[in-house]
Each structure stands twice: as structure tokens, then as C-alpha cells.
């Protein structure tokens, strides 16, 4: 699967609107990133395309490292990050669920 192209600010705004009403689907606890967590994250991302994730522990720098790692590992796009929550997006290779605005 190839990495998605970078998303525009307008597309991020659209995705943030969708994510606003979502509850976190993945919660990263004190054990941090584990193989099981990454497998669940990948499975959920394939199904939903857009995910809100909560990092329950760690300092700001630690959370940034976790976000960077997850984005690289899943080849997703960071839509938004505030405090302990962040939103990622990765379109399905076949039959995308969400249609992003053109610009």
C-alpha cells in the first residue's frame, strides 16, 4: 500500500469536523506502544479511515514521539493534535469511505 498524499488545510478542516463528534477509539495507556496496540490500531484504521486516539500517560515530548511513531508506522496523516488527543486519517486503498474536498 502506498502512502497517501499530503492533505490540504481545507481537507484537514473537513476531517476535524468529522472527528469532533467521535470518541477515542484507541487509548494508549501507561505501557505505551505494544505490538497488540499497533495491531488493533491498524485494524481499526482499515475499518474507519479516521481515528481519534487518546494518550493517557506521558509528558508533552513523549506524546509527540508517540504520535510521530504511529504516523510513520501506519502511513497515516495527522489531522489534529490537542493535549492528550490526536486524530489520524488514512484513506482505504479500495472503496474509500470518506470523500475529501478537492482542495
N, C-alpha and C positions, 0 to 999 in steps of 0.2 A: 504494500500500500504506500502510495506516495504521500509526502507531507502536503497539507493544504496550503494554499497561497495565503499570504497575509491578509487579514481582514481590515477593511477601512473603518474610519471612525464612525461613519453612518451605520455600518453593519454592527459595530460594537454597541452603539446606542440601541439598535433594534434588539440585539441579543440581551442587553442589560434589562430591557423592558420585559422580555420573556422571563428572565431569571429572577426578577424581583419577587414574583409570587411563588417561587419554588422554595421548598425546604431543602436543607442539605441532604444529599443522598449518600454521601460518604463522609464519615467523621474520622479524622486521623487522631488517634489517642496518644498516650504517653510512650507507647512502643515505637511510634514513628512509622516509617515506611517499611512494610514487610512484604514478602512475596505474595501472601494471601490478599493483602490490601491492594497491591498492584493488579492482581488477577481480577479482583472484584471491581476495581476502578475501570479496567479495560472492558470488562463485560458490560458494565453499566453505561459506559461511554458509547459502546457499539449500539446499544439499545436506544439511548435517549439523545445522543448528539450534544446536548448541553447539560452540564452538571454544576451544581453548587456544592462546594466542598468546604467543610469546617475543619480547622486545625485547632484541636482542643488544648494543646500544650506548646510551650516554646516561646522564645523571645522573638522579636521582630526579624532579626537577621536569620534565625533558624527557620522561621516561617518562609522567608524569601527563598532560602535554599531549597526547602521542600517544594515550593511552587515551581521553581526553576527545574528541579529534578523531574517532577511529574510532567511538566510540559514537554521536556525533551524525551522522556520515556514513552509518552503516549502520542507524541507528534500532534498535540492539540494546540489551540490558540488560547492565550489568556484574554478573557473578555474584560474582567474586572477583579480588583482585589481591594478589600477594605477590612482592616483589622484581622480577625481570625477567619474570615470567609473569603473565598475566591470562586470565580466562575470560569470554566473552560468550555471550549467548543471544538468539536471535530465532526465535519460532515461525513456521512456514510459514503463509502465508495460506490455502493449501488443503492438506488432509491432513497435519496436524502429526504429526511422528514421535514426539515425547515428550509424554506426558500428565503435566502437573504436578499435584501435590496441590492440593486445593481451597483450602486456607488457608495 
